[in-house]
Amino acid sequence: MELAHYSDFAVRLVNTEEPARGKDTLTSVEVLRDLFGPATQMARRVTEADLPRFRTVRARLRAVFAAADEGDHTGAVDLLNSLLLEFPVSPQISGHDTLDEEGRPRWHMHLADHSSNATTGYAAISAMGLAFHLTEFGADRLGLCQAPPCRNAYLDTSTNRSRRYCSDRCATRANVAAYRARKRLEAERSDHTGLTADTSQESTTPAER
């Protein structure tokens, strides 16, 4: 696994909350454990005490995405660096469960977890993964969904840096809303033009007619 892939941990955590909708799914130990995905060893260490700590880390990660989304790339880097300093990681070479054609391990970099609790471990790999993604692809690849009121975080991996929505569903919803807005504007312009023509005709004198 390339280290940039750990950035998915950050996205998953940030998107457990939808501030504009007043929704927060980070409500139980089970939800926290699900965030770890296949990292079951880390997930087993989750306790109730991690809930408020995870919410704090989530707010800080969202601030990174928000700064990048607003074009404040230096601010995003500063916020991310503060997380990296507070939650350091131990990179290690690993080759477990992956063999090449000759039966040799496929060596790759892995972020080892030696943290004291689940929150520290999750924050460390989230921040490091996001840092690798940012430095490899650019700060403008971190964004927040432009389909209100969503504002979910996403990582733009498009070839032309064109992504603006967190999902196809939000992209479709935004396109439909934009289409309806254009139709309403066209209808309003059409009504206004017709009214103006009628008024102009009524205002002419008999001689002019």
TORPA-4810 file (N, C-alpha, C, O; in nm, 3 decimals):
<nodes>
NODE_1_0.084_-0.120_0.000_0.000_0.000_0.000_0.087_0.124_0.000_0.174_0.138_0.086_M
NODE_2_0.065_0.214_-0.095_0.138_0.339_-0.096_0.088_0.427_0.019_-0.030_0.424_0.055_E
NODE_3_0.179_0.504_0.074_0.144_0.581_0.193_0.034_0.682_0.167_-0.042_0.715_0.258_L
NODE_4_0.024_0.734_0.044_-0.082_0.831_0.014_-0.220_0.772_0.033_-0.316_0.845_0.058_A
NODE_5_-0.231_0.639_0.022_-0.362_0.575_0.038_-0.416_0.588_0.180_-0.536_0.574_0.202_H
NODE_6_-0.328_0.615_0.275_-0.374_0.634_0.412_-0.458_0.761_0.426_-0.525_0.781_0.528_Y
NODE_7_-0.455_0.846_0.326_-0.537_0.968_0.331_-0.686_0.936_0.336_-0.765_1.019_0.380_S
NODE_8_-0.724_0.816_0.292_-0.865_0.775_0.300_-0.914_0.773_0.444_-1.032_0.795_0.470_D
NODE_9_-0.824_0.748_0.539_-0.862_0.749_0.680_-0.912_0.889_0.718_-1.010_0.902_0.791_F
NODE_10_-0.843_0.991_0.670_-0.883_1.129_0.701_-1.020_1.160_0.642_-1.105_1.219_0.709_A
NODE_11_-1.042_1.121_0.516_-1.170_1.147_0.450_-1.284_1.077_0.523_-1.389_1.137_0.546_V
NODE_12_-1.263_0.952_0.560_-1.369_0.877_0.629_-1.408_0.945_0.761_-1.526_0.955_0.793_R
NODE_13_-1.309_0.990_0.835_-1.338_1.054_0.963_-1.410_1.187_0.944_-1.511_1.213_1.010_L
NODE_14_-1.359_1.272_0.856_-1.421_1.403_0.833_-1.566_1.388_0.791_-1.651_1.466_0.833_V
NODE_15_-1.594_1.288_0.710_-1.729_1.274_0.654_-1.827_1.201_0.747_-1.937_1.166_0.705_N
NODE_16_-1.788_1.180_0.871_-1.884_1.130_0.969_-1.972_1.242_1.021_-2.066_1.219_1.098_T
NODE_17_-1.941_1.363_0.979_-2.021_1.479_1.023_-2.063_1.562_0.902_-1.984_1.581_0.809_E
NODE_18_-2.187_1.611_0.903_-2.236_1.704_0.802_-2.287_1.828_0.876_-2.405_1.836_0.910_E
NODE_19_-2.199_1.923_0.901_-2.234_2.040_0.984_-2.358_2.115_0.936_-2.442_2.156_1.016_P
NODE_20_-2.369_2.134_0.805_-2.482_2.212_0.752_-2.615_2.143_0.774_-2.719_2.208_0.781_A
NODE_21_-2.612_2.011_0.784_-2.735_1.935_0.807_-2.754_1.901_0.955_-2.857_1.846_0.993_R
NODE_22_-2.656_1.934_1.037_-2.664_1.901_1.178_-2.655_1.753_1.206_-2.711_1.705_1.304_G
NODE_23_-2.585_1.678_1.120_-2.574_1.533_1.135_-2.435_1.494_1.184_-2.334_1.549_1.139_K
NODE_24_-2.431_1.399_1.276_-2.306_1.347_1.327_-2.324_1.198_1.355_-2.399_1.160_1.445_D
NODE_25_-2.257_1.114_1.277_-2.272_0.969_1.294_-2.166_0.910_1.386_-2.163_0.789_1.409_T
NODE_26_-2.078_0.996_1.439_-1.973_0.948_1.528_-2.031_0.937_1.669_-2.003_1.019_1.756_L
NODE_27_-2.111_0.833_1.690_-2.191_0.825_1.812_-2.167_0.698_1.895_-2.224_0.684_2.003_T
NODE_28_-2.084_0.606_1.846_-2.066_0.482_1.919_-1.929_0.421_1.893_-1.860_0.457_1.798_S
NODE_29_-1.891_0.328_1.979_-1.765_0.256_1.963_-1.765_0.176_1.834_-1.663_0.165_1.767_V
NODE_30_-1.881_0.121_1.798_-1.891_0.042_1.674_-1.860_0.127_1.551_-1.793_0.081_1.459_E
NODE_31_-1.910_0.250_1.551_-1.883_0.340_1.438_-1.734_0.369_1.429_-1.677_0.370_1.319_V
NODE_32_-1.671_0.393_1.543_-1.527_0.419_1.544_-1.449_0.300_1.488_-1.357_0.317_1.409_L
NODE_33_-1.488_0.181_1.530_-1.418_0.061_1.483_-1.433_0.043_1.332_-1.341_-0.003_1.265_R
NODE_34_-1.550_0.078_1.279_-1.572_0.065_1.135_-1.480_0.158_1.056_-1.444_0.126_0.943_D
NODE_35_-1.442_0.271_1.114_-1.355_0.365_1.045_-1.220_0.305_1.012_-1.156_0.343_0.914_L
NODE_36_-1.175_0.210_1.093_-1.044_0.150_1.073_-1.041_0.052_0.956_-0.934_0.014_0.909_F
NODE_37_-1.158_0.010_0.908_-1.163_-0.084_0.797_-1.097_-0.216_0.834_-1.127_-0.273_0.939_G
NODE_38_-1.006_-0.265_0.749_-0.941_-0.394_0.776_-0.837_-0.389_0.887_-0.784_-0.494_0.925_P
NODE_39_-0.805_-0.271_0.939_-0.706_-0.259_1.046_-0.767_-0.303_1.179_-0.787_-0.221_1.269_A
NODE_40_-0.797_-0.431_1.190_-0.872_-0.482_1.305_-0.796_-0.472_1.436_-0.856_-0.452_1.541_T
NODE_41_-0.664_-0.485_1.430_-0.587_-0.478_1.553_-0.600_-0.341_1.618_-0.613_-0.330_1.740_Q
NODE_42_-0.596_-0.237_1.537_-0.613_-0.102_1.589_-0.755_-0.080_1.638_-0.777_-0.016_1.741_M
NODE_43_-0.852_-0.134_1.564_-0.993_-0.113_1.598_-1.028_-0.175_1.733_-1.112_-0.122_1.806_A
NODE_44_-0.963_-0.285_1.768_-0.996_-0.353_1.894_-0.962_-0.268_2.016_-1.011_-0.295_2.125_R
NODE_45_-0.878_-0.168_1.999_-0.837_-0.085_2.113_-0.931_0.032_2.137_-0.910_0.108_2.232_R
NODE_46_-1.033_0.048_2.054_-1.126_0.160_2.070_-1.209_0.146_2.197_-1.256_0.037_2.230_V
NODE_47_-1.226_0.257_2.269_-1.311_0.261_2.388_-1.401_0.384_2.381_-1.387_0.468_2.292_T
NODE_48_-1.493_0.393_2.474_-1.583_0.509_2.480_-1.506_0.640_2.494_-1.550_0.744_2.445_E
NODE_49_-1.392_0.635_2.559_-1.311_0.756_2.580_-1.259_0.813_2.449_-1.222_0.930_2.443_A
NODE_50_-1.257_0.732_2.344_-1.206_0.780_2.215_-1.306_0.868_2.141_-1.267_0.946_2.054_D
NODE_51_-1.433_0.858_2.174_-1.535_0.935_2.101_-1.508_1.085_2.100_-1.500_1.143_1.992_L
NODE_52_-1.494_1.150_2.215_-1.467_1.295_2.211_-1.331_1.328_2.149_-1.316_1.432_2.085_P
NODE_53_-1.234_1.241_2.168_-1.101_1.265_2.110_-1.107_1.258_1.957_-1.044_1.338_1.888_R
NODE_54_-1.183_1.161_1.905_-1.199_1.150_1.760_-1.267_1.274_1.703_-1.231_1.320_1.595_F
NODE_55_-1.365_1.327_1.774_-1.435_1.446_1.725_-1.340_1.566_1.717_-1.350_1.647_1.626_R
NODE_56_-1.250_1.576_1.812_-1.152_1.685_1.810_-1.058_1.673_1.690_-1.031_1.771_1.621_T
NODE_57_-1.010_1.552_1.666_-0.923_1.528_1.551_-0.999_1.554_1.421_-0.943_1.608_1.326_V
NODE_58_-1.124_1.514_1.418_-1.207_1.536_1.299_-1.217_1.684_1.265_-1.204_1.722_1.148_R
NODE_59_-1.239_1.767_1.365_-1.250_1.911_1.341_-1.119_1.967_1.285_-1.121_2.055_1.198_A
NODE_60_-1.008_1.919_1.333_-0.879_1.967_1.286_-0.852_1.920_1.142_-0.794_1.995_1.063_R
NODE_61_-0.891_1.798_1.110_-0.874_1.749_0.973_-0.965_1.824_0.876_-0.925_1.857_0.764_L
NODE_62_-1.088_1.852_0.919_-1.179_1.929_0.833_-1.122_2.068_0.806_-1.138_2.122_0.697_R
NODE_63_-1.056_2.126_0.904_-0.996_2.258_0.885_-0.888_2.255_0.776_-0.871_2.352_0.703_A
NODE_64_-0.817_2.143_0.766_-0.717_2.128_0.661_-0.785_2.130_0.524_-0.741_2.201_0.434_V
NODE_65_-0.891_2.051_0.510_-0.966_2.046_0.383_-1.027_2.182_0.351_-1.025_2.225_0.236_F
NODE_66_-1.080_2.250_0.453_-1.145_2.380_0.430_-1.044_2.483_0.381_-1.073_2.560_0.289_A
NODE_67_-0.926_2.485_0.442_-0.823_2.580_0.400_-0.780_2.553_0.256_-0.766_2.646_0.177_A
NODE_68_-0.759_2.426_0.224_-0.719_2.391_0.087_-0.829_2.426_-0.011_-0.801_2.474_-0.121_A
NODE_69_-0.954_2.402_0.027_-1.068_2.430_-0.060_-1.081_2.578_-0.089_-1.126_2.617_-0.197_D
NODE_70_-1.043_2.661_0.008_-1.051_2.806_-0.008_-0.928_2.865_-0.077_-0.919_2.986_-0.095_E
NODE_71_-0.834_2.779_-0.114_-0.714_2.826_-0.181_-0.602_2.868_-0.088_-0.498_2.916_-0.134_G
NODE_72_-0.621_2.850_0.043_-0.518_2.885_0.140_-0.428_2.763_0.161_-0.438_2.695_0.263_D
NODE_73_-0.342_2.737_0.064_-0.261_2.616_0.069_-0.156_2.620_0.179_-0.126_2.517_0.240_H
NODE_74_-0.100_2.736_0.205_-0.004_2.749_0.315_-0.071_2.722_0.448_-0.015_2.657_0.536_T
NODE_75_-0.193_2.774_0.463_-0.268_2.748_0.586_-0.298_2.601_0.604_-0.289_2.549_0.715_G
NODE_76_-0.334_2.533_0.495_-0.363_2.389_0.501_-0.239_2.312_0.545_-0.246_2.220_0.626_A
NODE_77_-0.124_2.350_0.489_0.002_2.283_0.525_0.037_2.308_0.671_0.080_2.217_0.741_V
NODE_78_0.019_2.431_0.717_0.049_2.462_0.857_-0.039_2.380_0.952_0.010_2.326_1.051_D
NODE_79_-0.167_2.369_0.920_-0.258_2.290_1.004_-0.220_2.143_1.003_-0.226_2.075_1.106_L
NODE_80_-0.180_2.095_0.887_-0.142_1.954_0.876_-0.010_1.928_0.947_0.007_1.823_1.010_L
NODE_81_0.082_2.020_0.938_0.210_2.004_1.008_0.190_1.997_1.159_0.260_1.924_1.228_N
NODE_82_0.094_2.074_1.210_0.069_2.070_1.355_0.018_1.933_1.397_0.049_1.885_1.506_S
NODE_83_-0.061_1.871_1.311_-0.109_1.735_1.340_0.006_1.635_1.334_0.014_1.544_1.416_L
NODE_84_0.093_1.651_1.236_0.207_1.560_1.222_0.300_1.569_1.342_0.356_1.468_1.386_L
NODE_85_0.318_1.688_1.395_0.403_1.705_1.512_0.341_1.641_1.636_0.411_1.581_1.719_L
NODE_86_0.210_1.655_1.648_0.142_1.603_1.767_0.121_1.452_1.760_0.120_1.384_1.863_E
NODE_87_0.104_1.399_1.636_0.077_1.257_1.620_0.179_1.195_1.523_0.147_1.171_1.406_F
NODE_88_0.302_1.169_1.570_0.405_1.112_1.483_0.378_0.964_1.454_0.306_0.896_1.527_P
NODE_89_0.438_0.916_1.345_0.423_0.775_1.307_0.559_0.710_1.290_0.662_0.777_1.287_V
NODE_90_0.558_0.578_1.279_0.681_0.502_1.257_0.669_0.425_1.127_0.607_0.319_1.124_S
NODE_91_0.727_0.477_1.018_0.722_0.403_0.892_0.809_0.279_0.897_0.920_0.282_0.951_P
NODE_92_0.760_0.171_0.840_0.835_0.046_0.836_0.819_-0.020_0.700_0.719_0.000_0.631_Q
NODE_93_0.919_-0.100_0.662_0.910_-0.178_0.540_0.835_-0.306_0.570_0.866_-0.377_0.666_I
NODE_94_0.736_-0.336_0.488_0.653_-0.455_0.510_0.637_-0.532_0.379_0.644_-0.474_0.271_S
NODE_95_0.616_-0.662_0.392_0.590_-0.744_0.274_0.493_-0.856_0.304_0.489_-0.956_0.233_G
NODE_96_0.414_-0.838_0.409_0.323_-0.943_0.453_0.209_-0.965_0.354_0.155_-0.870_0.298_H
NODE_97_0.175_-1.090_0.333_0.059_-1.131_0.252_0.068_-1.091_0.104_-0.032_-1.102_0.033_D
NODE_98_0.184_-1.045_0.057_0.196_-1.004_-0.083_0.324_-1.060_-0.142_0.434_-1.022_-0.101_T
NODE_99_0.311_-1.151_-0.239_0.427_-1.216_-0.300_0.431_-1.188_-0.450_0.326_-1.173_-0.513_L
NODE_100_0.552_-1.183_-0.506_0.564_-1.164_-0.650_0.558_-1.300_-0.721_0.529_-1.401_-0.658_D
NODE_101_0.586_-1.301_-0.852_0.573_-1.423_-0.931_0.670_-1.532_-0.884_0.644_-1.651_-0.907_E
NODE_102_0.778_-1.495_-0.821_0.878_-1.592_-0.775_0.862_-1.624_-0.627_0.949_-1.688_-0.567_E
NODE_103_0.752_-1.581_-0.569_0.724_-1.613_-0.430_0.797_-1.527_-0.329_0.801_-1.560_-0.210_G
NODE_104_0.855_-1.416_-0.375_0.924_-1.326_-0.284_0.830_-1.216_-0.237_0.738_-1.177_-0.310_R
NODE_105_0.851_-1.164_-0.117_0.763_-1.057_-0.066_0.772_-0.933_-0.155_0.879_-0.898_-0.203_P
NODE_106_0.658_-0.868_-0.176_0.656_-0.739_-0.244_0.672_-0.631_-0.136_0.576_-0.594_-0.068_R
NODE_107_0.792_-0.583_-0.122_0.819_-0.488_-0.015_0.753_-0.353_-0.042_0.752_-0.304_-0.155_W
NODE_108_0.698_-0.294_0.062_0.635_-0.163_0.050_0.642_-0.093_0.185_0.667_-0.155_0.288_H
NODE_109_0.619_0.038_0.182_0.620_0.115_0.306_0.487_0.102_0.378_0.381_0.102_0.316_M
NODE_110_0.495_0.090_0.508_0.378_0.069_0.591_0.391_0.160_0.714_0.500_0.176_0.769_H
NODE_111_0.279_0.217_0.757_0.280_0.301_0.877_0.247_0.215_0.998_0.133_0.173_1.017_L
NODE_112_0.348_0.189_1.079_0.329_0.106_1.197_0.260_0.184_1.307_0.279_0.305_1.321_A
NODE_113_0.180_0.114_1.385_0.105_0.178_1.492_0.163_0.138_1.627_0.150_0.024_1.670_D
NODE_114_0.227_0.234_1.694_0.280_0.210_1.830_0.217_0.310_1.926_0.277_0.345_2.028_H
NODE_115_0.096_0.355_1.894_0.032_0.460_1.973_-0.024_0.405_2.104_-0.042_0.285_2.121_S
NODE_116_-0.051_0.497_2.195_-0.101_0.459_2.328_-0.251_0.433_2.329_-0.301_0.365_2.418_S
NODE_117_-0.325_0.488_2.231_-0.469_0.466_2.224_-0.515_0.473_2.078_-0.437_0.511_1.990_N
NODE_118_-0.640_0.438_2.055_-0.693_0.429_1.919_-0.696_0.565_1.849_-0.668_0.574_1.730_A
NODE_119_-0.729_0.669_1.923_-0.736_0.802_1.863_-0.600_0.847_1.812_-0.589_0.898_1.701_T
NODE_120_-0.498_0.829_1.893_-0.363_0.869_1.855_-0.318_0.794_1.729_-0.259_0.854_1.639_T
NODE_121_-0.347_0.664_1.724_-0.309_0.585_1.608_-0.382_0.629_1.483_-0.322_0.641_1.376_G
NODE_122_-0.512_0.653_1.496_-0.591_0.693_1.379_-0.549_0.832_1.331_-0.536_0.855_1.210_Y
NODE_123_-0.528_0.923_1.424_-0.487_1.059_1.387_-0.352_1.058_1.316_-0.331_1.132_1.220_A
NODE_124_-0.261_0.974_1.364_-0.126_0.968_1.308_-0.128_0.921_1.162_-0.066_0.984_1.076_A
NODE_125_-0.198_0.812_1.135_-0.199_0.760_0.998_-0.283_0.849_0.905_-0.254_0.859_0.786_I
NODE_126_-0.387_0.913_0.960_-0.468_1.005_0.880_-0.385_1.125_0.836_-0.384_1.162_0.719_S
NODE_127_-0.315_1.185_0.931_-0.235_1.304_0.901_-0.120_1.271_0.807_-0.094_1.346_0.713_A
NODE_128_-0.052_1.159_0.830_0.059_1.123_0.744_0.011_1.088_0.603_0.074_1.128_0.505_M
NODE_129_-0.099_1.015_0.593_-0.154_0.983_0.462_-0.194_1.108_0.386_-0.168_1.119_0.266_G
NODE_130_-0.256_1.202_0.456_-0.297_1.328_0.393_-0.175_1.409_0.350_-0.175_1.474_0.246_L
NODE_131_-0.071_1.404_0.431_0.052_1.476_0.398_0.117_1.419_0.272_0.162_1.494_0.186_A
NODE_132_0.120_1.287_0.259_0.176_1.226_0.139_0.091_1.259_0.017_0.144_1.284_-0.092_F
NODE_133_-0.041_1.258_0.035_-0.129_1.291_-0.078_-0.108_1.436_-0.121_-0.100_1.465_-0.241_H
NODE_134_-0.098_1.526_-0.025_-0.082_1.668_-0.056_0.050_1.694_-0.128_0.054_1.768_-0.226_L
NODE_135_0.159_1.634_-0.078_0.289_1.660_-0.138_0.305_1.591_-0.273_0.381_1.638_-0.358_T
NODE_136_0.234_1.481_-0.293_0.245_1.410_-0.421_0.158_1.471_-0.530_0.199_1.478_-0.646_E
NODE_137_0.035_1.515_-0.491_-0.060_1.562_-0.592_-0.089_1.712_-0.586_-0.137_1.769_-0.684_F
NODE_138_-0.062_1.777_-0.472_-0.089_1.919_-0.458_-0.201_1.949_-0.361_-0.293_1.869_-0.344_G
NODE_139_-0.193_2.064_-0.295_-0.294_2.102_-0.197_-0.430_2.127_-0.262_-0.533_2.113_-0.196_A
NODE_140_-0.429_2.163_-0.390_-0.557_2.187_-0.457_-0.633_2.059_-0.487_-0.743_2.063_-0.542_D
NODE_141_-0.574_1.945_-0.451_-0.644_1.817_-0.467_-0.729_1.781_-0.345_-0.796_1.678_-0.344_R
NODE_142_-0.725_1.866_-0.242_-0.809_1.847_-0.124_-0.925_1.943_-0.134_-0.905_2.063_-0.153_L
NODE_143_-1.047_1.893_-0.121_-1.161_1.983_-0.135_-1.280_1.943_-0.052_-1.283_1.836_0.010_G
NODE_144_-1.379_2.032_-0.051_-1.507_2.007_0.013_-1.616_2.017_-0.093_-1.612_2.106_-0.178_L
NODE_145_-1.712_1.927_-0.088_-1.816_1.917_-0.189_-1.887_2.050_-0.211_-1.924_2.119_-0.117_C
NODE_146_-1.903_2.086_-0.339_-1.965_2.214_-0.376_-2.117_2.205_-0.393_-2.180_2.302_-0.436_Q
NODE_147_-2.176_2.090_-0.360_-2.321_2.075_-0.370_-2.383_2.099_-0.233_-2.391_2.006_-0.152_A
NODE_148_-2.426_2.222_-0.204_-2.482_2.252_-0.071_-2.608_2.170_-0.046_-2.685_2.145_-0.139_P
NODE_149_-2.630_2.128_0.079_-2.550_2.160_0.198_-2.447_2.053_0.233_-2.406_2.045_0.349_P
NODE_150_-2.404_1.972_0.139_-2.321_1.856_0.167_-2.189_1.890_0.237_-2.176_1.867_0.357_C
NODE_151_-2.093_1.944_0.164_-1.963_1.984_0.218_-1.881_1.866_0.272_-1.801_1.884_0.363_R
NODE_152_-1.901_1.748_0.216_-1.816_1.634_0.250_-1.677_1.655_0.192_-1.662_1.721_0.089_N
NODE_153_-1.577_1.598_0.257_-1.440_1.607_0.208_-1.418_1.507_0.095_-1.482_1.402_0.090_A
NODE_154_-1.327_1.541_0.004_-1.290_1.448_-0.103_-1.146_1.473_-0.144_-1.090_1.579_-0.116_Y
NODE_155_-1.088_1.374_-0.211_-0.954_1.384_-0.267_-0.967_1.379_-0.418_-1.017_1.281_-0.473_L
NODE_156_-0.924_1.483_-0.483_-0.937_1.492_-0.629_-0.825_1.413_-0.696_-0.708_1.450_-0.686_D
NODE_157_-0.860_1.305_-0.763_-0.762_1.225_-0.836_-0.785_1.232_-0.987_-0.730_1.151_-1.063_T
NODE_158_-0.867_1.328_-1.032_-0.895_1.343_-1.174_-0.769_1.392_-1.247_-0.683_1.455_-1.187_S
NODE_159_-0.761_1.362_-1.375_-0.643_1.399_-1.453_-0.632_1.549_-1.477_-0.523_1.602_-1.494_T
NODE_160_-0.747_1.618_-1.479_-0.746_1.762_-1.508_-0.783_1.850_-1.389_-0.818_1.967_-1.405_N
NODE_161_-0.775_1.793_-1.270_-0.802_1.868_-1.146_-0.940_1.936_-1.149_-0.955_2.051_-1.109_R
NODE_162_-1.038_1.863_-1.197_-1.170_1.923_-1.220_-1.276_1.881_-1.118_-1.389_1.928_-1.125_S
NODE_163_-1.241_1.795_-1.026_-1.343_1.744_-0.935_-1.394_1.855_-0.842_-1.315_1.934_-0.790_R
NODE_164_-1.527_1.860_-0.823_-1.588_1.960_-0.736_-1.687_1.898_-0.637_-1.738_1.967_-0.549_R
NODE_165_-1.716_1.770_-0.653_-1.818_1.705_-0.570_-1.763_1.577_-0.508_-1.672_1.514_-0.561_Y
NODE_166_-1.822_1.541_-0.394_-1.772_1.424_-0.322_-1.818_1.293_-0.383_-1.758_1.188_-0.358_C
NODE_167_-1.926_1.297_-0.465_-1.981_1.174_-0.521_-2.059_1.204_-0.648_-2.090_1.320_-0.677_S
NODE_168_-2.089_1.099_-0.724_-2.172_1.116_-0.844_-2.311_1.166_-0.807_-2.373_1.242_-0.882_D
NODE_169_-2.360_1.123_-0.692_-2.493_1.166_-0.648_-2.499_1.317_-0.629_-2.593_1.382_-0.674_R
NODE_170_-2.397_1.372_-0.562_-2.394_1.517_-0.541_-2.372_1.591_-0.671_-2.429_1.699_-0.691_C
NODE_171_-2.290_1.536_-0.761_-2.267_1.600_-0.890_-2.396_1.607_-0.969_-2.426_1.710_-1.030_A
NODE_172_-2.473_1.498_-0.970_-2.601_1.495_-1.041_-2.698_1.594_-0.981_-2.767_1.666_-1.053_T
NODE_173_-2.704_1.597_-0.848_-2.795_1.689_-0.779_-2.762_1.834_-0.812_-2.851_1.916_-0.835_R
NODE_174_-2.633_1.867_-0.815_-2.590_2.003_-0.845_-2.621_2.040_-0.990_-2.661_2.152_-1.020_A
NODE_175_-2.600_1.944_-1.080_-2.628_1.969_-1.223_-2.777_1.992_-1.247_-2.816_2.079_-1.325_N
NODE_176_-2.860_1.912_-1.179_-3.005_1.927_-1.193_-3.049_2.063_-1.138_-3.132_2.131_-1.199_V
NODE_177_-2.992_2.103_-1.023_-3.027_2.232_-0.964_-2.985_2.346_-1.056_-3.059_2.444_-1.073_A
NODE_178_-2.867_2.334_-1.116_-2.819_2.438_-1.207_-2.907_2.446_-1.332_-2.937_2.554_-1.382_A
NODE_179_-2.949_2.330_-1.383_-3.036_2.327_-1.501_-3.171_2.393_-1.471_-3.221_2.472_-1.552_Y
NODE_180_-3.228_2.361_-1.356_-3.357_2.422_-1.318_-3.343_2.572_-1.299_-3.433_2.648_-1.334_R
NODE_181_-3.232_2.614_-1.243_-3.210_2.758_-1.223_-3.201_2.830_-1.357_-3.254_2.940_-1.373_A
NODE_182_-3.132_2.768_-1.454_-3.124_2.829_-1.587_-3.261_2.838_-1.652_-3.293_2.938_-1.716_R
NODE_183_-3.342_2.733_-1.636_-3.476_2.732_-1.695_-3.562_2.840_-1.633_-3.638_2.908_-1.703_K
NODE_184_-3.552_2.857_-1.500_-3.630_2.962_-1.434_-3.588_3.100_-1.483_-3.673_3.186_-1.505_R
NODE_185_-3.458_3.120_-1.501_-3.408_3.248_-1.548_-3.455_3.275_-1.691_-3.494_3.387_-1.724_L
NODE_186_-3.452_3.172_-1.774_-3.499_3.187_-1.912_-3.648_3.222_-1.915_-3.691_3.306_-1.994_E
NODE_187_-3.725_3.155_-1.828_-3.869_3.182_-1.823_-3.896_3.324_-1.776_-3.984_3.392_-1.829_A
NODE_188_-3.820_3.369_-1.675_-3.838_3.505_-1.624_-3.803_3.609_-1.732_-3.872_3.710_-1.746_E
NODE_189_-3.697_3.583_-1.805_-3.659_3.674_-1.912_-3.763_3.676_-2.022_-3.794_3.782_-2.078_R
NODE_190_-3.818_3.559_-2.052_-3.921_3.550_-2.156_-4.046_3.625_-2.115_-4.106_3.697_-2.195_S
NODE_191_-4.087_3.608_-1.989_-4.205_3.679_-1.938_-4.182_3.830_-1.940_-4.271_3.906_-1.977_D
NODE_192_-4.064_3.872_-1.902_-4.032_4.014_-1.897_-4.032_4.074_-2.037_-4.081_4.185_-2.058_H
NODE_193_-3.977_4.001_-2.133_-3.973_4.049_-2.271_-4.112_4.062_-2.329_-4.142_4.160_-2.398_T
NODE_194_-4.198_3.965_-2.303_-4.335_3.969_-2.352_-4.413_4.084_-2.292_-4.489_4.151_-2.363_G
NODE_195_-4.395_4.107_-2.164_-4.464_4.216_-2.096_-4.420_4.351_-2.150_-4.502_4.441_-2.168_L
NODE_196_-4.294_4.364_-2.177_-4.241_4.490_-2.228_-4.296_4.520_-2.366_-4.329_4.635_-2.398_T
NODE_197_-4.308_4.415_-2.449_-4.360_4.434_-2.584_-4.505_4.478_-2.580_-4.543_4.568_-2.654_A
NODE_198_-4.587_4.417_-2.494_-4.729_4.452_-2.482_-4.744_4.595_-2.434_-4.825_4.671_-2.487_D
NODE_199_-4.666_4.631_-2.335_-4.674_4.765_-2.279_-4.636_4.869_-2.384_-4.699_4.974_-2.393_T
NODE_200_-4.532_4.839_-2.463_-4.487_4.931_-2.567_-4.594_4.951_-2.672_-4.614_5.062_-2.721_S
NODE_201_-4.665_4.842_-2.708_-4.769_4.850_-2.810_-4.886_4.935_-2.763_-4.942_5.014_-2.840_Q
NODE_202_-4.923_4.917_-2.633_-5.037_4.991_-2.579_-5.006_5.140_-2.567_-5.098_5.222_-2.571_E
NODE_203_-4.880_5.175_-2.552_-4.843_5.314_-2.529_-4.834_5.397_-2.658_-4.820_5.519_-2.652_S
NODE_204_-4.842_5.330_-2.774_-4.836_5.406_-2.901_-4.966_5.476_-2.928_-5.072_5.426_-2.887_T
NODE_205_-4.963_5.591_-2.996_-5.084_5.670_-3.029_-5.152_5.609_-3.152_-5.089_5.534_-3.226_T
NODE_206_-5.283_5.642_-3.176_-5.353_5.591_-3.293_-5.282_5.626_-3.422_-5.280_5.546_-3.515_P
NODE_207_-5.223_5.748_-3.429_-5.156_5.791_-3.552_-5.035_5.704_-3.579_-5.002_5.671_-3.693_A
NODE_208_-4.966_5.666_-3.468_-4.848_5.585_-3.483_-4.884_5.443_-3.529_-4.805_5.375_-3.595_E
NODE_209_-5.006_5.400_-3.492_-5.049_5.268_-3.530_-5.091_5.267_-3.677_-5.131_5.163_-3.730_R
</nodes>
